[in-house]
């Protein structure tokens, strides 16, 4: 594959998910853990009901939210997603409830997480994830995007970057256009725009 420099393939803006007029703001880890304590105290017979109860309590205070990561790139060989703090916490909570792991072990990640996951050894080697808000670059607060060795069923190996890049939640607050750029070692970068409705759903 030839190197195409900085030429970017601009994806269509993601479909709006939410109407205007709902409560705004982002819950903190402490606030969510307090709600979880209330849910546990309610003694639900079904663990799924515990998650639904938490959802209802969060929606009542902070409005609707997206429960699944936003897709930045989805290919047969590569997945790049964007997750918010409550989204990640909720997914981990559901998993921990299934295996009876202590809920106090759940880590609260205070940032917008872009996760890079190669799905095959011929996946594009993503060497950098960048974000812009209102046309200005946003510096990540943490990153473990690094080369890793992957092996397929035939024993073939490839060294490809994988990991997570965390940006401040202020970068994805409503009120300004946000773009995420996925930069592979070779080939075109992929630029994905996140619209206002989606920004309001990131809790």
C-alpha positions in Angstrom: 0.0 0.0 0.0 1.4 3.4 -1.0 1.9 6.2 1.5 -0.6 9.0 0.9 0.8 11.5 3.3 -1.7 13.6 5.2 -4.6 13.2 2.8 -7.7 12.4 4.9 -10.7 10.3 4.1 -13.5 12.3 5.7 -16.4 10.1 6.9 -20.0 11.2 6.9 -21.1 12.8 10.1 -22.6 10.2 12.4 -26.4 10.1 12.6 -27.9 12.3 15.3 -29.1 10.2 18.3 -31.0 12.7 20.4 -33.5 15.5 20.3 -32.8 18.8 22.1 -34.1 19.8 25.5 -32.9 17.2 27.9 -31.0 17.7 31.1 -27.3 18.2 30.6 -24.0 17.6 32.4 -21.8 14.6 33.1 -21.9 12.5 36.3 -18.8 12.1 38.4 -17.5 8.7 39.6 -18.5 9.5 43.1 -22.0 10.4 42.2 -22.4 7.2 40.1 -21.1 5.0 42.9 -23.6 6.6 45.3 -26.4 5.7 42.9 -25.0 2.2 42.7 -25.1 1.9 46.5 -28.8 2.9 46.3 -29.5 0.3 43.6 -27.8 -2.4 45.7 -29.8 -1.4 48.8 -33.0 -1.8 46.7 -32.2 -5.6 46.7 -33.4 -6.3 43.2 -34.0 -10.0 42.5 -32.7 -9.8 39.0 -29.3 -8.4 38.2 -30.5 -6.9 34.9 -33.0 -4.9 36.9 -30.1 -3.4 38.9 -28.6 -2.1 35.7 -32.0 -0.8 34.5 -32.5 0.9 37.9 -29.2 2.6 37.6 -30.0 3.8 34.1 -33.3 5.3 35.3 -31.5 7.1 38.2 -28.8 8.5 35.8 -31.4 9.6 33.2 -33.4 11.4 35.9 -30.5 13.5 36.9 -28.4 13.9 33.8 -30.7 13.1 30.9 -30.4 10.3 28.3 -27.1 8.7 27.4 -25.6 6.4 24.8 -25.1 2.9 26.2 -22.7 1.7 23.4 -19.5 3.2 22.2 -19.6 5.5 19.2 -18.0 4.0 16.1 -15.1 5.9 14.8 -13.8 3.1 12.5 -15.4 -0.2 11.8 -13.7 -2.5 9.3 -13.2 -6.3 9.1 -9.7 -5.9 10.4 -9.9 -2.9 12.7 -12.3 -1.4 15.3 -11.9 2.1 16.8 -14.5 3.3 19.3 -15.2 6.3 21.5 -16.5 5.7 25.0 -17.6 8.1 27.8 -17.0 7.5 31.6 -20.5 6.3 32.5 -20.8 4.2 29.4 -17.6 2.3 30.3 -18.6 2.0 34.0 -22.0 0.7 33.1 -20.6 -2.0 30.8 -18.2 -3.1 33.4 -20.9 -3.1 36.1 -23.1 -5.4 34.0 -20.1 -7.8 33.5 -19.1 -7.8 37.2 -22.7 -8.5 38.2 -22.7 -11.6 36.0 -19.6 -13.1 37.7 -20.3 -11.8 41.2 -17.1 -9.7 41.2 -17.0 -6.9 43.8 -18.5 -3.7 42.3 -15.9 -1.7 44.3 -13.3 -3.0 41.9 -14.7 -1.1 39.0 -12.4 1.6 37.8 -13.9 5.0 36.9 -12.1 6.4 33.9 -12.5 10.2 33.9 -12.2 10.9 30.3 -13.3 10.2 26.7 -11.6 7.0 25.7 -10.7 6.1 22.1 -9.9 2.4 21.9 -8.0 0.9 19.0 -8.5 -2.8 18.5 -6.9 -4.7 15.6 -9.1 -7.6 14.6 -6.7 -9.3 12.1 -3.0 -9.3 11.6 -3.5 -7.4 8.3 -5.2 -4.5 10.2 -4.0 -1.0 9.5 -1.3 0.0 12.0 -2.8 3.0 13.8 0.1 5.0 15.1 -1.7 8.1 16.3 -5.2 9.2 17.5 -5.9 12.9 17.5 -8.9 15.0 18.5 -9.9 18.6 17.6 -12.5 20.8 19.2 -13.7 23.9 17.3 -10.7 23.3 15.0 -8.1 23.3 17.8 -6.1 20.2 18.8 -6.9 18.6 22.1 -4.0 17.0 24.0 -4.7 13.5 25.4 -4.4 13.1 29.2 -3.3 9.5 28.9 -2.3 6.9 26.2 -1.2 3.3 26.1 -1.4 3.0 22.3 1.7 1.0 21.6 3.0 -1.8 19.3 1.8 -5.3 20.2 2.3 -8.7 18.7 -0.7 -10.4 17.3 -1.0 -14.0 16.1 -3.6 -15.6 13.8 -4.9 -19.2 13.7 -2.2 -20.1 11.3 0.6 -19.0 13.6 1.4 -15.9 11.5 2.4 -12.8 13.5 2.3 -9.1 13.0 3.3 -6.1 15.2 0.4 -3.6 15.2 -0.4 -0.7 17.5 -3.3 -1.3 19.9 -4.6 0.4 23.1 -6.5 3.4 24.4 -6.1 7.2 24.1 -7.9 9.2 26.8 -9.0 12.8 26.2 -10.5 15.2 28.8 -14.3 15.1 28.8 -14.4 18.9 28.3 -13.1 18.1 24.8 -16.4 16.4 23.9 -18.8 18.7 25.7 -21.7 20.0 23.6 -21.2 23.4 22.1 -18.5 23.0 19.5 -17.7 20.7 16.6 -15.5 17.7 17.5 -13.5 15.5 15.2 -11.4 12.4 15.8 -8.6 11.5 13.4 -7.2 7.9 13.1 -3.7 8.0 11.6 -2.3 4.7 10.2 1.3 4.2 9.5 0.5 4.0 5.8 -2.5 5.1 3.8 -5.1 7.8 4.3 -6.1 9.1 7.7 -9.7 8.7 8.7 -11.5 11.8 10.1 -14.8 11.3 11.9 -17.0 14.2 13.0 -19.2 13.9 16.1 -22.3 16.0 15.9 -24.0 18.0 18.7 -26.7 15.5 19.4 -24.1 12.8 20.0 -22.0 15.0 22.2 -25.1 15.5 24.4 -25.4 11.7 24.8 -21.8 11.3 26.1 -22.2 10.9 29.9 
